[in-house]
Structures are given as C-alpha cells and as structure tokens.
Amino acid sequence: MIIKKIWKRIARYPSIIKHSKNVLKSIKNEKYIFYFGVPMHPNLGDLAQCVCIRKFLKENYSDYDVIEIDTNAFLSRFTTLRKKLKSKIKDTDLIFFQSGYCTHDLGGREDLMHQAVIKDYPNNRIIVLPQTVFFKSDCRKKQASEVYNSHKHILFLARDNVSYKLAKEMFPDIEIKAFPDIVTTMIGNYSFNNDRNGVLICVRNDIEKYYTDSDIENLKNIIERNTSVTVTDTTITKKIDANYNGLEKYILDYINDFSKYKVIITDRYHGTIFSLIANTPVIVIKSTDHKVKTGVDWFEGVYDDNIFYIDDINDVPNKVNELLKRKKIEKNKPYFKEKYYDKLPEFINKLK
C-alpha cells in the first residue's frame, strides 16, 4: 500500500512540472485572476463547480485573464511554482479558491494550500468560494484560525449554516457570508425532453456514507416491486479533470441522464443539485456529514414540490410511490444565480 502511494506521487510529477511551467509562461498581461485549487480528480460535483466558476469569472471579469493553479503543483517541493509566483502576482490581482469541502483536516491538501496562499499574498483580495468547514484537530483548527484572521482582505463564503457558524467562530476578523453552492446557478436554465422511467439511486461509497450497501440493496429491492431501479454515484471511474476537453458537455450529458428518471434518491449534495437542474423530484437521505442535510435547507421554500429530505430510509419507498404517480414534471425556476451570484461582484468590490 505504501509503495503504491509513493508510485502514484511519482507518476504525478511530470504533469505537475508541466502544469507549473505552463502557469509561469502564461503570465504576461496586467490584470489577472488566480484561481487556486482547480479540481484535478474525477468528482463530477467538483468539476461542475469548476465549470460554473469559469462561467462566473467570464461573465463578471471579462477584462481579467484567468490563471488556474493545481493545489499539488503549488505545494510541491519539486517545482519552483510557489516561489516564482510571488514575483508574478501583483497586489491588484484577484485570488479565488475552488469551492467545496476544502476547509477541513480530513485529508487532502486544500486547506494547507489556502493557508500558504493567504500567507504569501497579504495584500490581495481573496475570495473563498462556498466551503463546507470541519476540523477534528484543535491544533489544525487553531492554525487555520490564526492564518485566516491575519489577512485583512478575505471574503469567505460558507455553503451551509453549520459551516457558517463555525467559520464565524474561527474567523471573526474576516468577512463571512452564507452562500449556496455555485452549481445551484444551473438550476432552472435547462429543459429536457426525455421519456422518464423508473428510479435512480445516486449514493456515495466512501467514509461519508451513512447507510450500508445492504441498506441500499434492500431499498432497491423494495422499490423494484413497482418500477425499475438504477444505482450510480457522482464519483466516476473515467479519468477526467478540469483540463478535460468538453468538460461542460460531459457534465450536461450526465445531468441529462438524471432527466430520464421519474424520481431520484441521493445522499450526495451535488446529486441533489443535479436532480433539480434536471427537474427531477429528488429524495435526499442521510450521510454522516452535515453538508447534505444543511445543504438542503437552501431549497426550502424554493423547490418544496421537488425536494424531500427523509431521515429514515424505511420511509423512502412510500414517498417514491407517491412521486411515481405524478403525471407531470414541472420545470424548476431559476433562483440562485439572480439571488446570490449576480450580487457577488458587489461584495468583492467592497473588499478593501
């Protein structure tokens, strides 16, 4: 296992070195946005965020060139990227951090990258796109608090109420706002004409899953008494990342598949959002983490007819049967782009 991990790291070195050289070569003009943490892994939720972030930046900052920076390349000891960027990034440049489950100490290097960037660029405006926040270690929590609070020009967006409260506690000296996941800006923008049949169960297969494989299999068997059932996840085996050609089309094709079902059951936050984009009624079930349940709170009073949080998996089949009887699927209205993201540039401009 250790040898396998070491080999994976070594295998990444050529792409990290290439990425670092390309970043440094591309910095030639005067106005830049540096987008740190661009996802280099095959998780459709993170990649959908990337697509939406690119679109947001293009729509609102067309006079800026955008430089995308991989977390591992920035932190790597085998490149000079971090050192050389210090002479390239000007105080007037904007810095954005990738949205997601990045402000935590559960693994990965995103939070360490955040802290490194915050230390390196004390005079830049830094926008931390919507984050789930969680720390197990008091030491890591204190470390993050000290680094963030030392910077005077950060806008931190928390993507659920639990994260918002924790961020307010940890980062009292910076600007904190509760903001929905940026993929919600896609809801209400698409119509689908597929025939709808059966139920899709989109569930995770990692440490955040609450229900066992046996629980999900039992649920599948019960629902199959009345209709067909497909099981999937938003983490895919296809090796794509933010550099994948046709990424936006790939995401939309995946969402289009969500529009082929009458009902979706998911414990994935982006599975929930994809369902709403596809205008498919969605039942949300537990995960071990707070982000799914509290994430659903954003949709209360907006999409009440199409999203249902069910605390007990045994109650899911009855709700499925109720939804299967619906004769018409209503298109969800656009809401989050206008309510939140069209106003985000104004909040960024206020950072001094």
Phi, psi and omega per residue, in radians:
M1 nan -0.781 3.130
I2 -1.105 -0.764 3.130
I3 -1.075 -0.689 3.132
K4 -1.099 -0.734 3.123
K5 -1.128 -0.758 3.129
I6 -1.089 -0.741 -3.136
W7 -1.106 -0.701 3.106
K8 -1.063 -0.706 3.124
R9 -1.136 -0.772 3.136
I10 -1.091 -0.694 -3.117
A11 -1.115 -0.453 -3.133
R12 -1.414 -0.328 -3.016
Y13 -0.970 -0.807 -3.136
P14 -1.014 -0.737 -3.133
S15 -1.223 -0.608 3.105
I16 -1.147 -0.783 3.127
I17 -1.116 -0.755 3.113
K18 -1.083 -0.790 3.127
H19 -1.042 -0.779 -3.110
S20 -1.076 -0.774 3.127
K21 -1.120 -0.723 -3.133
N22 -1.140 -0.685 3.104
V23 -1.048 -0.868 -3.084
L24 -1.149 -0.642 3.127
K25 -1.186 -0.529 -3.020
S26 -1.425 -0.163 -3.108
I27 -1.524 1.752 -3.066
K28 -2.321 -0.464 -3.023
N29 -1.666 -2.918 -2.992
E30 -1.695 -0.627 -3.030
K31 -2.004 2.111 -3.089
Y32 -2.334 2.578 2.842
I33 -1.926 2.238 3.076
F34 -1.818 1.999 -3.064
Y35 -1.783 1.772 -3.079
F36 -1.586 2.520 3.044
G37 1.499 0.339 3.118
V38 -0.928 2.290 -2.979
P39 -1.216 2.221 3.126
M40 -2.018 0.580 -3.132
H41 -2.404 2.718 -3.007
P42 -1.488 1.068 3.027
N43 -1.943 2.067 -3.000
L44 -1.143 -0.543 3.098
G45 -1.113 -0.837 3.129
D46 -1.139 -0.677 3.136
L47 -1.214 -0.612 3.056
A48 -1.130 -0.675 3.043
Q49 -1.033 -0.760 3.131
C50 -1.028 -0.799 3.110
V51 -1.020 -0.774 -3.105
C52 -1.239 -0.638 3.095
I53 -1.121 -0.791 3.104
R54 -1.016 -0.755 -3.133
K55 -1.144 -0.747 3.112
F56 -1.051 -0.793 -3.119
L57 -1.149 -0.691 3.132
K58 -1.150 -0.706 -3.110
E59 -1.239 -0.600 -2.987
N60 -1.884 -0.297 -3.097
Y61 -2.378 0.905 -3.078
S62 -1.158 -0.322 3.130
D63 -1.507 -0.010 3.079
Y64 -1.833 2.532 2.887
D65 -1.523 2.505 -3.107
V66 -1.887 2.207 3.062
I67 -1.914 2.124 -3.125
E68 -1.711 2.315 -3.038
I69 -2.212 2.207 3.113
D70 -1.328 2.369 -3.129
T71 -0.965 -0.879 -3.067
N72 -1.158 -0.609 3.100
A73 -1.168 -0.695 -3.123
F74 -1.151 -0.705 -3.071
L75 -1.534 -0.203 -3.021
S76 -1.102 2.430 3.052
R77 -1.413 -0.108 -3.077
F78 -1.693 0.051 3.033
T79 -2.279 2.898 3.084
T80 -1.822 0.321 -3.030
L81 -0.994 -0.912 -3.092
R82 -1.030 -0.793 -3.113
K83 -1.107 -0.780 -3.069
K84 -1.298 -0.488 3.110
L85 -1.108 -0.479 -3.117
K86 -1.039 -0.530 3.124
S87 -1.597 -0.114 -3.091
K88 -1.755 -0.656 -3.065
I89 -1.476 2.116 -3.120
K90 -1.570 2.784 -3.137
D91 -1.057 -0.445 -3.102
T92 -1.467 -0.182 3.114
D93 -1.291 2.614 3.108
L94 -1.683 2.551 3.099
I95 -2.129 2.244 3.071
F96 -2.076 2.476 3.026
F97 -1.846 2.431 3.047
Q98 -0.922 2.434 3.095
S99 -1.315 2.885 2.997
G100 2.266 -2.712 3.124
Y101 -1.630 1.317 -3.007
C102 -2.070 -0.355 -3.112
T103 -1.713 1.398 -3.038
H104 -2.823 3.077 3.121
D105 -2.209 0.574 -3.068
L106 -1.657 0.095 -3.076
G107 2.249 2.912 -3.059
G108 1.386 3.036 -3.015
R109 -2.122 0.158 -3.031
E110 -1.094 -0.786 -3.120
D111 -1.129 -0.636 3.096
L112 -1.163 -0.645 3.064
M113 -1.122 -0.792 3.102
H114 -0.923 -0.863 -3.086
Q115 -1.122 -0.670 3.127
A116 -1.113 -0.758 -3.139
V117 -1.156 -0.751 3.136
I118 -1.048 -0.713 3.104
K119 -1.179 -0.696 -3.051
D120 -1.275 -0.477 -3.014
Y121 -2.250 1.260 -3.062
P122 -1.217 -0.269 -3.054
N123 -1.858 -0.084 -3.123
N124 -1.519 2.637 2.970
R125 -1.348 2.210 -3.098
I126 -2.091 2.192 -3.136
I127 -1.946 2.003 3.125
V128 -1.653 1.763 -3.087
L129 -1.134 2.773 -2.852
P130 -0.754 2.179 -3.041
Q131 -2.090 2.551 2.798
T132 -1.591 2.327 -3.044
V133 -2.018 2.284 3.081
F134 -2.838 2.285 3.078
F135 -2.329 2.242 3.053
K136 -1.525 -0.646 -3.057
S137 -1.561 2.185 3.075
D138 -1.105 -0.570 3.136
C139 -1.148 -0.836 3.121
R140 -1.166 -0.630 3.111
K141 -1.102 -0.801 3.126
K142 -1.111 -0.716 3.135
Q143 -1.061 -0.830 3.125
A144 -1.088 -0.739 -3.141
S145 -1.017 -0.818 -3.096
E146 -1.118 -0.719 -3.107
V147 -1.190 -0.863 -3.113
Y148 -1.090 -0.777 -3.076
N149 -1.214 -0.264 3.120
S150 -1.376 -0.231 -3.094
H151 -1.734 2.451 -3.022
K152 -1.843 0.083 -3.030
H153 -2.352 0.734 -3.126
I154 -1.875 2.367 2.918
L155 -1.939 1.985 -3.090
F156 -1.861 2.122 3.127
L157 -1.814 2.168 3.130
A158 -1.812 2.325 -2.969
R159 -1.695 0.202 2.997
D160 -2.764 2.899 -3.044
N161 -1.168 -0.622 3.112
V162 -1.133 -0.787 3.109
S163 -1.139 -0.643 3.127
Y164 -1.089 -0.812 -3.135
K165 -1.121 -0.716 3.134
L166 -1.184 -0.701 3.112
A167 -1.122 -0.698 3.097
K168 -1.097 -0.632 3.120
E169 -1.241 -0.759 -3.060
M170 -1.370 -0.608 -3.003
F171 -2.140 1.101 -3.072
P172 -1.181 -0.284 -3.038
D173 -1.717 0.054 3.104
I174 -2.129 2.930 -3.101
E175 -1.378 2.121 3.141
I176 -2.058 2.326 3.039
K177 -2.358 2.531 3.000
A178 -1.427 2.204 -3.059
F179 -2.500 2.414 3.126
P180 -1.272 2.782 3.062
D181 -0.953 2.444 -3.052
I182 -1.154 -0.361 3.113
V183 -1.178 -0.317 3.074
T184 -1.108 -0.319 3.114
T185 -1.179 -0.232 3.114
M186 -1.486 -0.290 -3.091
I187 -1.163 2.312 3.097
G188 1.554 -0.006 -3.070
N189 -1.733 -0.072 -3.019
Y190 -2.344 2.532 3.021
S191 -2.068 2.520 -3.110
F192 -2.253 2.456 -3.065
N193 -2.007 0.399 -3.123
N194 -1.306 2.611 2.926
D195 -1.194 2.389 -3.091
R196 -1.840 2.268 3.133
N197 -2.551 2.430 2.982
G198 1.245 -2.897 -3.033
V199 -2.216 2.435 3.030
L200 -1.893 2.222 3.003
I201 -1.829 1.952 -3.110
C202 -1.931 1.730 -3.034
V203 -2.239 2.642 -3.112
R204 -1.362 2.822 3.094
N205 -2.368 1.079 -3.109
D206 -2.574 -2.932 -3.054
I207 -1.176 -0.246 -3.117
E208 -1.547 -0.071 -3.121
K209 -1.304 2.416 -3.133
Y210 -1.633 -0.751 -3.095
Y211 -1.589 2.524 -3.134
T212 -1.324 2.896 3.060
D213 -1.023 -0.619 3.117
S214 -1.139 -0.703 3.101
D215 -1.056 -0.789 -3.106
I216 -1.188 -0.691 3.113
E217 -1.117 -0.690 3.106
N218 -1.135 -0.741 3.089
L219 -1.058 -0.788 3.113
K220 -1.005 -0.794 -3.095
N221 -1.117 -0.673 3.134
I222 -1.156 -0.798 -3.096
I223 -1.175 -0.580 -3.111
E224 -1.157 -0.164 3.053
R225 -1.178 -0.401 -3.068
N226 -2.039 -0.384 -3.074
T227 -2.811 2.984 3.115
S228 -1.346 2.655 -3.108
V229 -2.359 2.357 3.039
T230 -2.091 2.479 3.117
V231 -2.046 2.350 -3.137
T232 -2.648 -3.025 3.111
D233 -2.617 2.917 3.102
T234 -1.664 -0.041 2.930
T235 -1.624 2.177 -2.964
I236 -1.961 2.798 3.136
T237 -1.518 -0.394 3.113
K238 -1.116 2.330 -3.064
K239 -1.483 1.479 3.057
I240 -2.144 2.712 3.089
D241 -2.548 -2.896 -3.068
A242 -1.103 -0.357 -3.135
N243 -1.541 -0.017 -3.087
Y244 -1.137 2.213 3.111
N245 -1.169 2.303 -3.133
G246 1.373 0.486 -3.095
L247 -1.044 -0.796 -3.113
E248 -1.061 -0.742 3.109
K249 -1.102 -0.682 3.130
Y250 -1.064 -0.767 3.124
I251 -1.105 -0.797 -3.108
L252 -1.162 -0.618 3.088
D253 -1.130 -0.658 3.118
Y254 -1.145 -0.769 3.116
I255 -1.139 -0.640 3.083
N256 -1.006 -0.648 3.086
D257 -1.099 -0.579 3.091
F258 -1.134 -0.437 -3.108
S259 -1.459 0.070 3.142
K260 -1.642 0.016 -3.081
Y261 -2.008 2.748 3.075
K262 -1.473 -0.515 -3.113
V263 -2.546 2.532 3.024
I264 -2.151 2.425 3.044
I265 -2.034 2.260 -3.081
T266 -2.635 2.650 2.947
D267 -2.003 0.269 3.137
R268 -1.770 2.340 3.109
Y269 -1.144 -0.770 3.121
H270 -1.328 -0.409 2.967
G271 -1.076 -0.666 3.074
T272 -1.116 -0.835 -3.112
I273 -1.153 -0.744 3.100
F274 -1.022 -0.670 3.115
S275 -1.090 -0.751 -3.141
L276 -1.191 -0.612 3.058
I277 -1.119 -0.677 -3.137
A278 -1.387 -0.036 -3.130
N279 1.084 0.541 -3.136
T280 -1.820 2.221 3.088
P281 -0.935 2.364 -3.034
V282 -2.258 2.352 3.032
I283 -1.825 2.165 -3.101
V284 -1.809 2.246 3.126
I285 -2.000 2.974 -3.021
K286 -1.105 2.570 2.760
S287 -2.150 3.037 -3.135
T288 -1.315 -0.314 -3.078
D289 -1.689 2.762 -3.090
H290 -1.364 -0.274 -2.915
K291 -1.128 -0.547 -3.114
V292 -1.273 -0.883 -3.121
K293 -1.094 -0.844 -3.121
T294 -1.262 -0.465 3.067
G295 -1.144 -0.619 3.120
V296 -1.098 -0.472 -3.128
D297 -0.998 -0.500 3.126
W298 -1.056 -0.508 -2.997
F299 -1.626 -0.104 3.135
E300 -1.121 2.245 -3.121
G301 1.453 -0.065 3.138
V302 -1.940 -0.872 -3.094
Y303 -2.206 0.776 -3.030
D304 -1.059 -0.460 -3.114
D305 -1.434 -0.159 -3.019
N306 -2.195 0.008 3.124
I307 -2.415 2.360 -3.036
F308 -2.464 2.086 3.055
Y309 -1.597 2.198 -3.134
I310 -2.127 2.073 -3.019
D311 -1.300 -0.526 -3.084
D312 -2.005 2.092 -3.085
I313 -1.053 -0.427 3.138
N314 -1.201 -0.320 3.128
D315 -1.566 -0.093 -3.057
V316 -1.170 -0.804 -3.084
P317 -0.973 -0.685 3.141
N318 -1.101 -0.714 3.126
K319 -1.191 -0.659 3.085
V320 -1.044 -0.832 -3.132
N321 -1.060 -0.646 3.095
E322 -1.113 -0.782 -3.098
L323 -1.249 -0.552 3.121
L324 -1.112 -0.392 -3.123
K325 -1.410 -0.169 3.114
R326 -1.101 2.363 -3.111
K327 -1.662 -0.297 -3.075
K328 -2.393 2.387 3.066
I329 -1.739 2.153 3.137
E330 -1.581 2.495 3.075
K331 -1.341 2.273 3.081
N332 -1.205 2.508 -3.125
K333 -1.421 2.610 3.009
P334 -1.217 2.492 -3.078
Y335 -2.601 -0.882 -2.911
F336 -1.300 -0.549 3.114
K337 -1.100 -0.879 -3.108
E338 -1.198 -0.721 -3.056
K339 -1.229 -0.587 -3.023
Y340 -2.143 -1.018 -2.924
Y341 -1.327 -0.439 3.023
D342 -1.190 -0.364 -3.134
K343 -1.664 -0.213 -3.073
L344 -1.048 -0.737 3.112
P345 -0.978 -0.590 3.106
E346 -1.107 -0.734 3.112
F347 -1.159 -0.645 3.123
I348 -1.157 -0.692 -3.140
N349 -1.111 -0.467 -3.127
K350 -1.364 -0.240 3.084
L351 -1.204 2.166 -3.128
K352 -2.108 nan nan
